């Protein structure tokens, strides 16, 4: 139920993670650059963040469990 706690046990070899970007698309850009800082591009940021909108949906419909590593690539979108 807690991905981050489970991830701490990954070195034990008991955690099997789904393949990254198996559900959400690879953003192919550094979202921390286009969604924040001096190079912020709101239009491009919003367009890229929409590719993984399922990561931020409510628990019943979120795709985070199916692609946690892919969703983490979109962490910069949490403020969008």
BAFI-3210 file (N, C-alpha, C; in Angstrom, 3 decimals, decimal comma, padded with zeros to 6 digits):
// residues 80
n [1|2|3|4|5|6|7|8|9|10|11|12|13|14|15|16|17|18|19|20|21|22|23|24|25|26|27|28|29|30|31|32|33|34|35|36|37|38|39|40|41|42|43|44|45|46|47|48|49|50|51|52|53|54|55|56|57|58|59|60|61|62|63|64|65|66|67|68|69|70|71|72|73|74|75|76|77|78|79|80]
n.u [000,810|002,123|004,162|006,705|007,786|007,958|009,786|012,152|012,976|013,873|016,619|016,845|015,960|013,413|011,379|009,390|009,262|007,026|007,717|009,188|007,351|005,384|002,738|002,278|003,418|006,820|008,143|010,172|011,526|013,153|011,218|011,514|012,834|011,224|008,908|009,445|011,523|013,855|013,454|010,841|008,060|004,936|002,870|004,055|004,747|002,248|001,114|002,854|002,573|-000,060|000,094|000,465|-001,666|-003,207|-001,705|-002,112|-004,710|-007,549|-007,277|-008,739|-008,738|-006,187|-003,133|-000,740|000,072|000,410|002,493|004,733|007,393|007,402|005,415|006,727|008,570|007,161|007,025|007,532|005,234|003,402|002,800|001,377]
n.v [-001,211|001,158|002,584|003,893|003,057|000,324|000,402|000,925|-001,553|-002,747|-003,376|-005,853|-007,654|-008,621|-007,188|-006,633|-004,591|-003,039|-002,610|000,459|003,094|001,516|002,000|004,805|007,346|007,964|011,053|012,259|014,628|016,840|017,368|018,908|021,091|022,300|022,746|024,285|026,815|029,045|028,478|027,866|026,643|026,999|026,041|023,838|022,331|021,730|020,246|018,016|017,015|016,215|013,780|011,913|012,043|010,186|009,310|010,995|010,774|009,881|007,319|005,024|005,015|005,602|005,183|004,758|002,471|000,570|001,576|002,750|003,828|005,127|007,053|008,505|009,896|012,019|013,732|016,467|017,565|017,809|020,310|021,533]
n.w [000,000|000,381|-001,640|-001,485|000,958|000,463|-001,648|-000,360|000,390|-001,896|-002,496|-001,295|-003,085|-003,230|-004,268|-006,997|-009,638|-011,933|-015,433|-016,351|-017,819|-018,886|-018,780|-018,714|-020,954|-021,872|-020,943|-022,388|-022,101|-019,782|-017,224|-014,956|-015,848|-017,889|-016,479|-014,304|-012,819|-014,559|-017,253|-017,664|-019,379|-019,775|-021,496|-022,855|-020,643|-019,469|-021,566|-021,705|-019,090|-019,102|-020,363|-018,436|-016,710|-015,382|-013,266|-011,155|-010,434|-008,381|-005,837|-006,620|-009,402|-010,215|-012,049|-010,913|-009,448|-011,471|-012,976|-011,393|-011,517|-013,975|-013,449|-011,469|-012,969|-013,747|-011,624|-011,361|-012,253|-010,281|-009,291|-011,204]
ca.u [000,000|002,984|005,208|008,008|008,282|008,336|010,968|013,312|013,368|014,257|017,928|016,722|015,606|012,072|010,422|009,329|008,636|006,624|008,625|008,908|006,655|004,526|001,380|002,387|004,420|008,052|007,999|011,249|012,141|013,331|010,078|011,927|013,296|010,143|007,795|009,899|012,778|013,906|013,074|009,477|007,218|003,670|002,121|004,709|004,657|000,888|000,919|003,600|001,996|-001,326|000,386|000,461|-002,678|-003,742|-000,870|-002,585|-006,129|-007,863|-006,737|-009,505|-008,471|-004,796|-002,301|000,547|000,427|000,823|003,714|005,226|008,613|006,965|004,726|007,703|009,222|006,271|006,936|007,524|003,876|002,525|002,442|000,704]
ca.v [000,000|002,324|002,344|004,389|002,166|-000,919|000,658|000,860|-002,957|-003,207|-004,043|-007,237|-008,499|-009,169|-006,268|-006,682|-003,375|-003,076|-001,896|001,893|003,570|000,468|002,557|006,207|007,601|008,639|012,469|012,555|015,917|017,010|018,160|019,878|022,282|023,005|023,033|025,137|027,521|030,150|028,049|027,350|026,776|026,495|025,287|022,551|021,609|021,200|019,205|016,825|016,497|015,553|012,417|011,027|012,539|009,075|009,129|011,885|010,573|009,273|005,972|003,987|005,032|005,970|004,189|004,736|001,093|-000,181|002,163|003,725|004,506|006,048|008,172|009,335|010,767|013,179|014,356|017,924|017,970|017,886|021,701|022,069]
ca.w [000,000|000,435|-002,625|-001,072|001,993|-000,214|-002,463|000,521|000,489|-003,226|-002,509|-000,806|-004,220|-003,067|-004,867|-008,453|-010,150|-013,345|-016,330|-016,461|-019,011|-019,428|-018,823|-019,135|-021,994|-021,464|-021,295|-023,341|-021,762|-018,344|-016,777|-013,938|-016,569|-018,585|-015,572|-013,199|-013,050|-015,527|-018,600|-017,573|-020,571|-019,243|-022,500|-023,058|-019,376|-019,347|-022,591|-021,287|-017,852|-019,434|-020,801|-017,265|-015,778|-014,585|-012,068|-010,097|-010,184|-007,091|-005,617|-007,320|-010,837|-010,469|-012,719|-010,223|-009,083|-012,656|-013,555|-010,413|-011,956|-015,022|-012,808|-010,753|-013,954|-013,872|-010,308|-011,512|-012,644|-009,108|-009,054|-012,400]
c.u [000,846|004,213|006,588|008,608|008,747|009,624|012,239|013,837|013,818|015,623|017,886|016,345|014,228|010,998|010,504|008,562|008,190|007,623|008,208|008,301|005,859|003,081|001,408|003,530|005,641|007,932|009,053|011,866|012,311|012,225|010,448|012,444|012,117|008,968|008,192|011,152|012,705|013,472|011,650|008,690|005,867|002,903|002,731|004,614|003,275|000,643|001,626|002,966|000,671|-001,113|000,304|-000,570|-003,247|-002,941|-001,414|-004,069|-006,329|-007,403|-007,455|-009,155|-007,027|-004,037|-000,929|000,985|000,918|002,132|004,311|006,459|008,280|006,288|005,706|008,460|008,430|006,117|006,873|006,142|002,967|002,080|001,687|-000,791]
c.v [001,266|002,073|002,737|003,540|000,854|-000,742|000,598|-000,570|-003,542|-003,872|-005,495|-008,202|-009,095|-008,315|-006,365|-005,459|-003,576|-002,280|-000,431|002,209|002,461|000,943|004,000|006,351|008,293|010,110|012,949|013,940|015,953|017,947|019,170|021,161|023,021|023,360|023,919|025,880|028,552|029,757|027,517|027,674|026,158|025,644|023,900|021,704|020,964|020,074|017,912|016,198|015,777|014,114|011,422|011,477|011,425|008,849|009,915|011,741|009,952|007,832|004,896|003,907|005,365|004,829|004,066|003,308|000,279|000,323|003,189|004,487|005,501|007,267|009,079|010,256|012,059|013,929|015,874|018,447|018,176|019,307|022,340|022,028]
c.w [000,000|-000,437|-002,113|000,048|001,370|-001,013|-001,620|000,650|-000,854|-003,240|-002,023|-001,928|-004,138|-003,737|-006,381|-008,928|-011,587|-014,181|-016,433|-017,818|-019,696|-019,523|-019,306|-020,133|-021,391|-021,866|-022,298|-023,181|-020,249|-017,849|-015,705|-014,594|-017,187|-017,673|-014,396|-013,615|-014,159|-016,937|-018,651|-018,840|-020,208|-020,240|-022,707|-021,799|-019,243|-020,346|-022,190|-020,045|-018,107|-019,893|-019,654|-016,238|-014,903|-013,310|-010,881|-009,811|-008,817|-007,030|-006,421|-008,805|-011,198|-011,147|-012,041|-009,898|-010,278|-013,251|-012,600|-010,869|-013,073|-014,431|-012,074|-011,698|-014,136|-012,558|-010,402|-011,872|-011,443|-008,811|-010,218|-012,204]
res [x|x|x|x|x|x|x|x|x|x|x|x|x|x|x|x|x|x|x|x|x|x|x|x|x|x|x|x|x|x|x|x|x|x|x|x|x|x|x|x|x|x|x|x|x|x|x|x|x|x|x|x|x|x|x|x|x|x|x|x|x|x|x|x|x|x|x|x|x|x|x|x|x|x|x|x|x|x|x|x]
***
